[in-house]
Amino acid sequence: MSLIYASTTLRPSKLELLAEWLPTQAWFSGDAAQLVSLGAYRFDDPEGEVGLEGHLLRAGGDAVYHVPLTYRGALLEDSEPFLVGTMEHGVLGTRWVSDAVGDPVYRSVLAAAIAQGGHEAELVTVDASGETGTRDSAVQVRGSGVPGAPVPELWAAEVENLGGVTRITAPLATLDVWRVLDPALPDAAVPGARVLRATWPDQLDPVMLAMLTV
């Protein structure tokens, strides 16, 4: 379950923060001034401490950019290379926003979703009066694995960008996260790998976001 404070403020907004950060990434070739959101999916942190959200964006062209982020109440140790920036949340205070591939919590939760056939978190909204409700996720994701399957350890890993893919390499597994999506291209999954695929309102055929190879 992922809590959304529906009536609070964010300064800067997520799109404003990403418009500053994306042009610094080698895999981004769009126009940040034309950045628009196609939707996002969330995962639950089992410990309830870290916000986990994957954004799908366009930036003035046909390419779709996959930008997973983590939100923390303090900067994770040794995570400066992955820091996107900070936001002031009206309820939660200062939030440190990072490129999620550098956050071991995201890597672990993503690997579990892929290996065990998981999906996006339920979205629960909280309004200014404290009343709660639910909201449909604009982006639906699904892992190709099966419940109860083993999940490889990805806490300690090396991260490198390979064109439009970020590769996370651990001793017993490799996790590839696609940054640039082209829904018209064939699925790039390799035999024996497990994958995470997504759909969103303008894309009803599943598109691969990530691949886990053990």
Helices and strands as residue ranges (DSSP letters): E 2-5, E 10-11, H 14-21, G 22-24, G 32-34, E 35-43, E 51-59, E 64-72, G 80-82, E 83-89, E 93-99, G 100-102, H 104-115, E 123-126, E 132-135, E 140-143, E 158-162, E 165-170, E 173-178, E 180-181, E 194-200, E 203-213
